[in-house]
Amino acid sequence: MRYLSIDFGTKRVGLALSDEAGRMGFPHAVMPSDGRLIDYVHEIIDRKEVGVVVIGESRDFKGNENPVSAKAKAFARDLERTTDVTVEWEPETYTTQEAKRDPIGVHVNTREAVDASAAALILTSYLSRINPSTTTNDEPDYDFD
């Protein structure tokens, strides 16, 4: 089963998909934050056999909901009403800032890359939380004696 992650923004929405084993999130696409989004997400759910949608839980620095969270909650309600998928929430604090840097510290310049990468970070965080054994370093047990 695949997982789909959504990083809501006021202008754009980043999307990420998990691998088939549900171990890690990968950037997928960026869509405008408009009425076409629900149809596009339905298409992804059907085509990629998504069973769970993870939405980034957006809050301000005091832990209160911000204007984006109201839009995300409305979208989640529509999605739950129109599909059979489960909708889950994952904190998204600093994911956009983290997505702006690649592993070696180079800034990512395109907004689309940042939005989809932030969605992938949200998804990977969620997957690590629900199944921590999939993210451990399972190194082989070599006996050198």
C-alpha positions, 0 to 999 in steps of 0.5 A: 500500500502506498501513502500520499502526503499533502503539504498545504500552502496558500498558493501551492500544495506539495504532494509526495508518495511513498514507495510501495512498501510504505517506508519512505516518502518521495516528492511527487508533484506540486498543484495550485491550491484551488478547486482542481486539487481534489480531483487530482488527489482522487486520480493519484489515490486510484492510480497509485492505490493509495490507502492513507493520506497524510496531511501536514498539520500546520500550526503557528509557533505558539501551537495554535492553528493558522489560516492554512490549517482551516483550508487543510481541514476542509480539504481533509473532510472533503477527501474523507467524504469522497474516498475510502482512504484514511486521512492522518495528520503529521506535524509539519513544523520547519519542513519547508525550511528543511526542504530548502536544503539538500543533504549537503547544505545547498539551497533548493531554488525552485518553489515546486521542488521545495513544496514537494520535498516538504511533503516528502519530509512530512510523509517520511516523518509519519512513516518513521513514527508509525513503524520505527523498525522500517527506518532502523539501520539493519546492518548485517551481523558480521562475525569477524572472529 
